[in-house]
Amino acid sequence: MVRNRQRSHTVIGSPVGELTLVAVDGVLAGLYMERQRYRPPQDTFGHRDAGPFRDVVAQLDAYFAGERTEFDLPLTLLGTPFQRTVWAELREIPYGETVSYGELAERIGRPTASRAVGLANGKNPIGVIVPCHRVVGSTGDLTGYGGGIERKRHLLDFERRISAG
């Protein structure tokens, strides 16, 4: 478990609202939006310390400025083996593109697990950087997003504009 590990956090502004960054032993383990579904309680984020987040903030700033399409950061993804498999595959979805939950299930070799993939996607602890916003319904509809549909729409529209650039 991670209870005895050092946790810290900071809060930054972004075009999609305040983001709370959480580190475990100095490595990014959470990026949470305001009013995000499955957001852990604030008291689990540890002490406030911006120090471990310099690279994260720099890369997020570059992303939101349209200057970065991939993140190169060490991550601590805390979840079940299945969730970590889904989250690893999310990182393979190209910038500005989307896949359906069913396609994601096929990519991880579990073609009948689209609902489980959707649940794992919703519990992604590192939004934006692990791009769960790039997963849509089978018809292309914007179904579910832990940070809210408007944020999902904003991120997808933003990435498409930059990609079309």
C-alpha positions, 0 to 999 in steps of 0.5 A: 500500500502507499499509506506510508509513502510521502504525499504532496500536492499543489493546485494550478490554474488551467483553461479547464479550471483548477487542477490539483496535482498529487505526488507520491514520493515526488512522482505524479500520482494524481491530476484532479479537476474541480468537482471530478467524479472519483476525486479522492478526499482532499485530506489524502493529498498530503502537504502542500508543496509545489516543488515536485511539480515543476516539470509537470506544470511546465509540460501542462503549460506547454500543452495548454499553449498548443506547444506540446502534444505528448507528455514525458513524465514519470507517473505513479499509477495506483490501481488494479492491474486491469485499470493500469492496463487500460490507462497504459493503452490510453497513453497510446491514443494519438493527440487529437484523435479518439477511440471508442470504449469497444476499440479500447477493449479490443486493443487490450485483448478484452473485446467483451470488456467495454463496460469494464474499460469504461469504468477503469477509464472513469477512475483514471487518476491522472486526467489530461496527461493520461488522456481518458478524454479521448475515449468516446461512445461507439457512435462518437458521442461524448459519453461520460467524463470524470471532469464533466462533458463540457471539459471533455468537449473543450479538450477534444476541440482544443486538440483537434484545432491544434492538430489541424493547425 
